[in-house]
Amino acid sequence: MNTTVGVIGAGRMGQPIIGHLVRKGFATRVHDIDAGKRAMIEERGAQWAADLAALAKASDVMLVCVGYDEELRALFPQLAPAARPGAIVAVLSTVHPKTVQDLASAYAPRLAVVDATMCRGGRAADEGTLLCFIGGEAATVARLRPVLGAFASDIVATGAVGSAQVAKAANNLILWACLVADHEALVLARSYGLDVEQLRKALGISSAANDALAKWGTQTMAWAEDDMAIVADMARESGLRLPQAAVTREICRVLKPRRYQLDQYGR
């Protein structure tokens, strides 16, 4: 393959993505603010980029896996001057839709900025079975699909740039609402003496089935409150009241440090 892919951020999601890209034959460059990750990255068969300019200079496609809006915005003044004209920057991070739209507008036409949000979590990243929503111009989406296909088994085009962030926000709203409901249902059942694990398996083949319940005990809630904060901002800007989302956000703050313990509700 002739496409060189740069990956910015070698965290929980970035690391397996790097491995899949290398295995699929993409020349892969990686930069992370933690230089201590260099050996691990090179062990996966990728090349270390000393800085963002070096990564941008070598890459046809750049995948961004940083945590927050402000981190994402800070990358572009370093990437753009060194980037190849027309290079694609795909934002895999979960951020506000307007952040991606602003960057796409500010750096066009030198950079083709799209959002390519990821769903299904760390296990799917390990297995190469992520779902990617992708928002951007059709020609750019077509160019990007083979790269995303290295680590995503499903790719869904959602429309214009920023729309993939909207789709991810909708996904997250439902995900965390389900996880909160799972907690409350299981603690209620336990209080009546039911075997919680036996019940969980039974619920998985009932009308109450949901992905969070199926993956019970394997997910992290590290990003739950941050995800719901984005949902809250989007709702406020749209003039919407989403009362369940607001309640879910507050409960996530309680559940996050305790994860899957069922004793935080008390009696």
N, C-alpha and C positions, 0 to 999 in steps of 0.2 A: 504494500500500500504506500502511496506517496504522501498521504496526509500526515502531518506532524501535529500532535495534540499536546497542548500545554495544560497542566492541571495546577490550579492554585488552591492549596489547602489539602493537607494529607491527614485529615482527622478520621473519625469513625467511618464516614461515608467515602471520603476521598481515597483512603488506602485500598479498599477492594476494587474501586473503580480503576485505579492505576493498574492493578494486576490484570484486570479483564482487558484493558486497552492493549497492554503489552502482549497478552496471549492471543489477541485478535490480529496482531501484526502491525499495530500503529506505533510509529516512532513517538515516544512519550517523554516529555520534559516536565519536571515538577519543581514547584517552589513552595516552601512553607516558611513562616516566620521562625519556626523552631528548626534551626540548622542541625540539631541533634537527630532529626529524622532522616538525614541524608543516607546513612548506611542502610536503613530499612527500605528506603525508596530504591536505592541501587540494587539491593538484593532482589527486588521485584522485577528488575530488568529495565527500569526507567533511568533517565539521566537527570541529575540534579542541576537546576538552574540557580546560579548564585543570587540573582535578583530578578525582579519583575521585568526589567528591560531586556535582560538576556532571554527570558522565557518568551516574551512577546516577539522578539526579533526572529526566533526560530519556529514559531507556531503558526499554523494555518487556522487552527481552532483552539480556543482557550476555554476551559471549563472552570468555573469559579465555585468553590465550595467553602466559602467563609461564613461566619455566623450571623452577622448583623448588618443592617443597612449602612451604618456609618463606615464599617470596614469595607463594604463593597464600593461605596463612593470613593474612598481613599485610594483604591487600586488604580482607577482609570487615568489620573494624571501621570502615573508612572508607566502604564501600559501603552497609552495612545501614541506618544512620540516615537516609540521603537517598533510599534506593530506594523505588520505587513498591510498594505492597503487592501481593504475588503476583508480582513481577517474577521472571523466570527468569534464573538465573546458570548458564551452561553452561561447564564446565571442559574446554577443549580441550587443556590441558597434560597431559603424561604424568607422573603422580604416583602415590603409593601409594594403593590403593583406600580404605584407612581414612581418609586425609586428606579425601577427598571425602565419605565417610560422616559423619565428625565434623562437617564444615561444614554438611552438609544437616540434621543433627539440631540443631545449635546455633542455626541461623538460621531454622528453620521456626517458624511458617508465613509469616513476613514475606517470605522469599525461597524460591523453588523451585529448589533446587540439584540439578543433574544433571551427569553427566560425558558428554562427547561427543568421545571421542578420535579422532585423525586418523591414517590410514595412507596409504601410497603416496608420501610424501615431497614435496619442494619442487616437482618438475616437475608433479606432479598438482595441487598447490595453484595453480600458475600456470595450469594448463589448466582448473581447476574440476572435476576428476575425482577428488577425494579419496574414500576410504572412511571413513565415520564410524560408529564404534560408539557407541551411546547407551544410558545406564543411568539409569532414573528412573521415576516414576509414569507410567502410560499416558497420562493426560490431558495431562501436561506434555510428554511426548515428542511427542504429536500437535500441540501448539502450536508446538513447536520445529522440526518437520520442514521447513516452508517456508523457514525461515531457513537451516538446514543445506543445503537443496537448492540454495541460491545458489552453493555452492562444492563440493558433494559429489555425485557421480553415484550413489553407493550409500550407503544408510543402513540399518544393522542394529541393531535393538533387542536388547539383551543381557539385560535383566532389571532388577533393582533398582539404585538408585544405588550406584556403585562397581563395578558389573559391567563397565562399559565399560573401566575401568582394568585389570581382570583380562584382558579380551579383548586389549587393547593389549599387556600384558605377554607374553601367549602369542605374539602376532604378533612382538614384538621378539625373544623368545627364538629363534624359528625364523629370523627375518631375519638376526641376527648370526651364528648358527651356520652358515647357508648362506654368508655372506660369508667367514667364516674358512675353510670348506671350499673355496670357490672359490679363495682365495689359495693354499692348500696344493696343490690339484690343478694349478693353472696353473704354479706354481713347479716342481713335479715334472715336468710335461710339458716345460717349458723346459729343464730340466737334461738331458733326453734329446734336445734339438735340435728339438722341435716348434715350429711357428709358433703362438704362443700365441693370437693374435687369430683365426686360422683355426679353431683348436680350440675357442675360446670360442663361436664361431658354431655349430659343429657340436654342441657340448654343449647349446646352446639348443634343439635339436630332438630331443634324446635324453631318456632317463629321468633324466638329471642336471639337466634344466632347472630354473631357479629365478629368481625376480625379481631378486635381487642380481646374478646372472650376466648377465641381460639388460640391466641398467642399469650394467654394469661401467664404472667411470671417471667416472660422473656423480653418485654418491652421496657424501655426507660421512659420516664416522664420528664427528662431533662429539659425538653423544649416546650412542654405543654403550656406553661403560662405565657411564654414568649409568643407562641403561635396564637393563643387566644387574645393577646394584646393587639396583634395585627388585625385580627377579626374585629375587635372593638373599634380600632381606628377606622377601618373601612366602613363599618356600620354607621359610625358617627358622621363621617364625611358624606355618606349617602342619605343621611336623615332617617335612618332605620332604627327601630327599637328591636333588639334581639334579646329578650329577657332570659331565655334558656342559656344562650351563649354567655351572658353576664354571670349567671349563677355557676355555670361550668368553670369559668375562669377562676372564680373565688374558691371553688372546691379543689381545683387543681393545685392551688397554692398550699392547701392543707395536705393533699395526698402526695405531692411531689417528693418531700423528704422521706416519706414512709414507704413509697412504692406499693407493694402488694400486701402489706400487713392489713388485717381486717379489724384491728382493735382501736383505730383512731376515732371511731364514731362514739364509742362508749355506750352507756345505757341511761 
